[in-house]
Amino acid sequence: MVGTAYLGPEPGARAYVEIGSRVRVGDTILIVEAMKTMNQIPAPRAGIVTQILIEDGQPVEFAEPLMIVE
């Protein structure tokens, strides 16, 4: 396990993005906590979020797909 993925900035807060959200390059789409450090994960490309492949609070690994932005 590399870390834990969170869809929002804090528990109970609204998620950064939802399916259908339009994002720009660099927009924060989720957070991965690794070694007690919160790392904001930016959108790799502009587009629309078509799938969210994780649940809030789910452990994640290196190179694991987390979202699909088309």
N, CA, C and O atoms as a MOPAC input file, in Angstrom:
PM7 MOZYME 1SCF
protein

 N      0.84100 1    -1.17800 1     0.00000 1
 C      0.00000 1     0.00000 1     0.00000 1
 C      0.88500 1     1.24000 1     0.00000 1
 O      1.79700 1     1.35700 1     0.81800 1
 N      0.61800 1     2.14900 1    -0.90500 1
 C      1.34800 1     3.40700 1    -0.97300 1
 C      0.70300 1     4.44200 1    -0.07200 1
 O      1.39900 1     5.17600 1     0.62900 1
 N     -0.61900 1     4.50600 1    -0.08300 1
 C     -1.31200 1     5.50700 1     0.70900 1
 C     -2.80800 1     5.28100 1     0.70100 1
 O     -3.30300 1     4.23100 1     0.28900 1
 N     -3.51100 1     6.29600 1     1.16800 1
 C     -4.96300 1     6.25000 1     1.22300 1
 C     -5.50800 1     7.40900 1     0.39800 1
 O     -5.07900 1     8.55100 1     0.56600 1
 N     -6.44700 1     7.12000 1    -0.48600 1
 C     -7.02300 1     8.14100 1    -1.36800 1
 C     -8.29000 1     8.70900 1    -0.74400 1
 O     -9.12500 1     7.98300 1    -0.20300 1
 N     -8.40600 1    10.02700 1    -0.83600 1
 C     -9.59300 1    10.72400 1    -0.34200 1
 C    -10.15200 1    11.57700 1    -1.46700 1
 O     -9.40400 1    12.25200 1    -2.17300 1
 N    -11.45900 1    11.54600 1    -1.63100 1
 C    -12.10400 1    12.28100 1    -2.71500 1
 C    -12.37700 1    13.73900 1    -2.36200 1
 O    -12.63400 1    14.54600 1    -3.25600 1
 N    -12.32700 1    14.09400 1    -1.07700 1
 C    -12.57700 1    15.46600 1    -0.63800 1
 C    -11.47700 1    15.95300 1     0.28200 1
 O    -10.62200 1    15.17000 1     0.69600 1
 N    -11.48900 1    17.24000 1     0.60800 1
 C    -10.42400 1    17.81400 1     1.41700 1
 C    -10.44300 1    17.42600 1     2.89100 1
 O     -9.41900 1    17.51800 1     3.56900 1
 N    -11.60300 1    16.99000 1     3.39400 1
 C    -11.71900 1    16.55900 1     4.78400 1
 C    -12.95500 1    15.68200 1     4.92200 1
 O    -13.82800 1    15.71100 1     4.05400 1
 N    -13.04700 1    14.89900 1     6.00300 1
 C    -14.21400 1    14.03700 1     6.18500 1
 C    -15.51100 1    14.84100 1     6.18300 1
 O    -15.61500 1    15.87200 1     6.84800 1
 N    -16.48300 1    14.36300 1     5.43800 1
 C    -17.78300 1    15.00800 1     5.36300 1
 C    -17.86100 1    16.15300 1     4.36400 1
 O    -18.94500 1    16.67300 1     4.10400 1
 N    -16.71400 1    16.55400 1     3.79800 1
 C    -16.70400 1    17.64300 1     2.82000 1
 C    -17.10900 1    17.11900 1     1.44500 1
 O    -17.02300 1    15.92400 1     1.16300 1
 N    -17.54100 1    18.02500 1     0.61800 1
 C    -17.90800 1    17.68000 1    -0.75900 1
 C    -16.66200 1    17.21000 1    -1.52200 1
 O    -15.56800 1    17.73300 1    -1.31200 1
 N    -16.83300 1    16.23300 1    -2.39500 1
 C    -15.71900 1    15.71700 1    -3.19700 1
 C    -15.21000 1    16.78200 1    -4.15400 1
 O    -15.97000 1    17.64300 1    -4.59800 1
 N    -13.91500 1    16.72100 1    -4.47300 1
 C    -13.33500 1    17.66000 1    -5.42900 1
 C    -14.03700 1    17.57100 1    -6.78400 1
 O    -14.34000 1    18.59200 1    -7.40100 1
 N    -14.29000 1    16.35000 1    -7.23900 1
 C    -14.95700 1    16.14100 1    -8.52500 1
 C    -15.95500 1    15.00400 1    -8.40600 1
 O    -15.87400 1    14.17700 1    -7.49900 1
 N    -16.88900 1    14.97800 1    -9.33100 1
 C    -17.86100 1    13.89200 1    -9.44200 1
 C    -17.88500 1    13.45700 1   -10.89600 1
 O    -17.32100 1    14.13400 1   -11.75500 1
 N    -18.52500 1    12.34400 1   -11.17800 1
 C    -18.67200 1    11.92500 1   -12.56500 1
 C    -19.42500 1    13.02900 1   -13.29800 1
 O    -20.47500 1    13.49000 1   -12.85100 1
 N    -18.87000 1    13.43700 1   -14.42300 1
 C    -19.46300 1    14.51900 1   -15.19700 1
 C    -18.81900 1    15.87200 1   -14.95100 1
 O    -19.10200 1    16.83100 1   -15.66900 1
 N    -17.95200 1    15.96400 1   -13.94100 1
 C    -17.27400 1    17.23600 1   -13.66800 1
 C    -16.27700 1    17.55300 1   -14.77100 1
 O    -15.57300 1    16.66600 1   -15.25300 1
 N    -16.21800 1    18.82300 1   -15.17000 1
 C    -15.22100 1    19.27400 1   -16.14500 1
 C    -14.01200 1    19.77000 1   -15.36000 1
 O    -14.15200 1    20.56900 1   -14.43400 1
 N    -12.81600 1    19.29200 1   -15.73700 1
 C    -11.58200 1    19.69000 1   -15.06400 1
 C    -10.60000 1    20.28000 1   -16.06300 1
 O    -10.65300 1    19.99900 1   -17.26000 1
 N     -9.70000 1    21.10800 1   -15.53700 1
 C     -8.61200 1    21.66600 1   -16.33600 1
 C     -7.31200 1    21.02800 1   -15.85900 1
 O     -7.24700 1    20.50400 1   -14.74700 1
 N     -6.29200 1    21.07100 1   -16.68600 1
 C     -4.98200 1    20.55000 1   -16.29500 1
 C     -4.56500 1    21.22500 1   -14.99200 1
 O     -4.60200 1    22.45100 1   -14.88400 1
 N     -4.17200 1    20.43200 1   -14.01600 1
 C     -3.69500 1    20.97000 1   -12.74400 1
 C     -4.73600 1    21.12400 1   -11.66200 1
 O     -4.37800 1    21.35400 1   -10.50700 1
 N     -6.03300 1    21.00400 1   -11.99200 1
 C     -7.07200 1    21.06600 1   -10.95500 1
 C     -6.89500 1    19.88600 1   -10.00200 1
 O     -6.61400 1    18.77200 1   -10.44400 1
 N     -7.05600 1    20.11800 1    -8.70700 1
 C     -6.99500 1    19.02200 1    -7.73900 1
 C     -8.22200 1    18.13500 1    -7.92200 1
 O     -9.35500 1    18.61600 1    -7.92000 1
 N     -7.97900 1    16.82200 1    -8.08000 1
 C     -9.10400 1    15.89600 1    -8.25200 1
 C     -9.27200 1    14.95300 1    -7.06200 1
 O    -10.34300 1    14.37400 1    -6.87800 1
 N     -8.22300 1    14.79400 1    -6.25500 1
 C     -8.29300 1    13.99000 1    -5.04400 1
 C     -7.02200 1    14.20500 1    -4.23800 1
 O     -6.11600 1    14.92100 1    -4.66500 1
 N     -6.96200 1    13.57500 1    -3.06400 1
 C     -5.78100 1    13.64100 1    -2.19300 1
 C     -5.34600 1    12.21000 1    -1.90000 1
 O     -6.17800 1    11.32600 1    -1.69700 1
 N     -4.02700 1    11.99000 1    -1.88100 1
 C     -3.48900 1    10.71100 1    -1.42900 1
 C     -2.62700 1    10.99400 1    -0.20300 1
 O     -1.66500 1    11.75900 1    -0.26900 1
 N     -2.98700 1    10.36600 1     0.91600 1
 C     -2.20200 1    10.48300 1     2.13900 1
 C     -1.15300 1     9.38100 1     2.13200 1
 O     -1.48100 1     8.19700 1     2.05000 1
 N      0.10200 1     9.78000 1     2.21700 1
 C      1.20100 1     8.81500 1     2.26500 1
 C      2.18600 1     9.28200 1     3.32800 1
 O      2.67000 1    10.41300 1     3.28300 1
 N      2.47400 1     8.42100 1     4.26800 1
 C      3.41800 1     8.72600 1     5.34400 1
 C      3.03200 1    10.01800 1     6.07900 1
 O      3.88200 1    10.86300 1     6.36000 1
 N      1.74500 1    10.15300 1     6.38000 1
 C      1.18400 1    11.28800 1     7.11600 1
 C      1.25700 1    12.61500 1     6.35900 1
 O      1.07600 1    13.67800 1     6.95300 1
 N      1.52100 1    12.55800 1     5.05200 1
 C      1.55400 1    13.75000 1     4.21400 1
 C      0.39200 1    13.69900 1     3.23900 1
 O      0.18400 1    12.69200 1     2.56200 1
 N     -0.36800 1    14.78900 1     3.16900 1
 C     -1.48800 1    14.87200 1     2.24000 1
 C     -0.98200 1    15.42900 1     0.90900 1
 O     -0.52000 1    16.56800 1     0.84300 1
 N     -1.07000 1    14.62200 1    -0.14800 1
 C     -0.58200 1    14.99900 1    -1.47300 1
 C     -1.76300 1    15.26400 1    -2.38900 1
 O     -2.55000 1    14.36200 1    -2.67400 1
 N     -1.88700 1    16.50200 1    -2.85100 1
 C     -2.95200 1    16.83100 1    -3.78500 1
 C     -2.59200 1    16.26700 1    -5.14400 1
 O     -1.47900 1    16.47000 1    -5.63100 1
 N     -3.52300 1    15.56000 1    -5.75800 1
 C     -3.31000 1    14.94600 1    -7.06100 1
 C     -4.00300 1    15.80400 1    -8.11600 1
 O     -5.22100 1    15.97700 1    -8.07600 1
 N     -3.21900 1    16.34700 1    -9.07300 1
 C     -3.80600 1    17.21100 1   -10.09700 1
 C     -4.33800 1    16.41600 1   -11.28600 1
 O     -3.90100 1    15.29500 1   -11.54700 1
 N     -5.28000 1    17.01000 1   -11.99400 1
 C     -5.78300 1    16.40900 1   -13.23700 1
 C     -4.64000 1    16.39300 1   -14.25700 1
 O     -3.99300 1    17.41800 1   -14.47300 1
 N     -4.38900 1    15.25500 1   -14.87800 1
 C     -3.29700 1    15.16300 1   -15.84900 1
 C     -3.63200 1    15.80600 1   -17.19300 1
 O     -2.73900 1    16.11100 1   -17.98300 1
 N     -4.92700 1    16.00900 1   -17.44700 1
 C     -5.36900 1    16.61100 1   -18.71500 1
 C     -6.71300 1    17.27600 1   -18.48200 1
 O     -7.40200 1    16.99500 1   -17.50100 1
 N     -7.06700 1    18.15000 1   -19.38900 1
 C     -8.38300 1    18.77700 1   -19.33000 1
 C     -9.41200 1    17.80500 1   -19.89500 1
 O     -9.10300 1    17.01200 1   -20.78400 1
 N    -10.61700 1    17.86900 1   -19.38400 1
 C    -11.67300 1    16.99900 1   -19.89200 1
 C    -12.77700 1    16.82900 1   -18.87700 1
 O    -12.96500 1    17.65700 1   -17.98600 1
 N    -13.50400 1    15.74000 1   -19.03000 1
 C    -14.64000 1    15.42500 1   -18.16600 1
 C    -14.34800 1    14.11800 1   -17.43700 1
 O    -13.89800 1    13.14600 1   -18.04300 1
 N    -14.60900 1    14.10300 1   -16.12700 1
 C    -14.43400 1    12.88700 1   -15.32900 1
 C    -15.53800 1    11.91600 1   -15.72600 1
 O    -16.72000 1    12.18900 1   -15.51600 1
 N    -15.14500 1    10.77600 1   -16.30300 1
 C    -16.14000 1     9.79900 1   -16.75100 1
 C    -16.26900 1     8.61100 1   -15.79500 1
 O    -17.30300 1     7.94200 1   -15.76500 1
 N    -15.20600 1     8.34900 1   -15.00800 1
 C    -15.26300 1     7.25900 1   -14.03800 1
 C    -14.41000 1     7.60800 1   -12.83100 1
 O    -13.35100 1     8.22100 1   -12.96300 1
 N    -14.88000 1     7.21000 1   -11.65100 1
 C    -14.09000 1     7.28000 1   -10.42400 1
 C    -13.92100 1     5.83600 1    -9.98600 1
 O    -14.89700 1     5.16900 1    -9.64300 1
 N    -12.70000 1     5.35800 1    -9.99600 1
 C    -12.41900 1     3.93600 1    -9.81700 1
 C    -12.12100 1     3.54400 1    -8.37700 1
 O    -11.82600 1     2.37900 1    -8.10900 1
 N    -12.19100 1     4.48400 1    -7.45000 1
 C    -11.90300 1     4.20900 1    -6.04500 1
 C    -13.03400 1     4.70900 1    -5.17100 1
 O    -13.87800 1     5.49000 1    -5.61100 1
 N    -13.04500 1     4.25800 1    -3.94100 1
 C    -13.96300 1     4.75200 1    -2.91700 1
 C    -13.19000 1     5.69500 1    -2.00600 1
 O    -11.97200 1     5.57400 1    -1.87700 1
 N    -13.87800 1     6.62200 1    -1.38100 1
 C    -13.23700 1     7.53100 1    -0.43600 1
 C    -12.62600 1     6.73000 1     0.71200 1
 O    -13.29400 1     5.88600 1     1.30900 1
 N    -11.34600 1     6.99800 1     1.02000 1
 C    -10.66300 1     6.30500 1     2.11100 1
 C    -10.06300 1     4.96800 1     1.72800 1
 O     -9.62600 1     4.21500 1     2.59900 1
 N    -10.03500 1     4.66400 1     0.46000 1
 C     -9.52600 1     3.37800 1    -0.02000 1
 C     -7.99200 1     3.39300 1    -0.10300 1
 O     -7.41400 1     4.38000 1    -0.55800 1
 N     -7.32300 1     2.30400 1     0.33300 1
 C     -5.87800 1     2.18800 1     0.13400 1
 C     -5.57100 1     2.06900 1    -1.35900 1
 O     -6.31100 1     1.42500 1    -2.10200 1
 N     -4.47100 1     2.69800 1    -1.79300 1
 C     -4.08400 1     2.66400 1    -3.20500 1
 C     -2.60800 1     2.29600 1    -3.34700 1
 O     -1.82800 1     2.42900 1    -2.40400 1
 N     -2.24200 1     1.83300 1    -4.53800 1
 C     -0.88500 1     1.39400 1    -4.86900 1
 C     -0.30200 1     2.26200 1    -5.96800 1
 O     -1.02700 1     3.01700 1    -6.61700 1
 N      1.01900 1     2.15900 1    -6.18500 1
 C      1.66600 1     2.83400 1    -7.30700 1
 C      1.03100 1     2.37700 1    -8.61200 1
 O      0.69300 1     1.20300 1    -8.76200 1
 N      0.86900 1     3.29400 1    -9.55000 1
 C      0.39100 1     3.04000 1   -10.91000 1
 C     -1.04800 1     2.51800 1   -10.97100 1
 O     -1.48600 1     2.06500 1   -12.02800 1
 N     -1.77800 1     2.57300 1    -9.87900 1
 C     -3.18400 1     2.15300 1    -9.89200 1
 C     -4.03300 1     3.27900 1   -10.49900 1
 O     -3.92000 1     4.42800 1   -10.07200 1
 N     -4.87400 1     2.96700 1   -11.47900 1
 C     -5.75800 1     4.00800 1   -12.02200 1
 C     -6.78500 1     4.41500 1   -10.96900 1
 O     -7.38400 1     3.56700 1   -10.30900 1
 N     -6.97700 1     5.72200 1   -10.82300 1
 C     -7.88800 1     6.23100 1    -9.81000 1
 C     -9.13300 1     6.86700 1   -10.41100 1
 O    -10.23200 1     6.73200 1    -9.87200 1
 N     -8.95800 1     7.56000 1   -11.53000 1
 C    -10.06500 1     8.20900 1   -12.24100 1
 C     -9.78200 1     8.18400 1   -13.72700 1
 O     -8.63500 1     8.07700 1   -14.16100 1
 N    -10.85700 1     8.28600 1   -14.50000 1
 C    -10.74300 1     8.40700 1   -15.95300 1
 C    -11.21200 1     9.79800 1   -16.32500 1
 O    -12.34200 1    10.18300 1   -16.02900 1
 N    -10.32600 1    10.55900 1   -16.98600 1
 C    -10.65800 1    11.89400 1   -17.48500 1
 C    -10.54200 1    11.84000 1   -18.99200 1
 O     -9.46000 1    11.58900 1   -19.52200 1
 N    -11.63800 1    12.07100 1   -19.68600 1
 C    -11.62800 1    12.02000 1   -21.16000 1
 C    -11.85900 1    13.40200 1   -21.73400 1
 O    -11.88500 1    13.56800 1   -22.95400 1

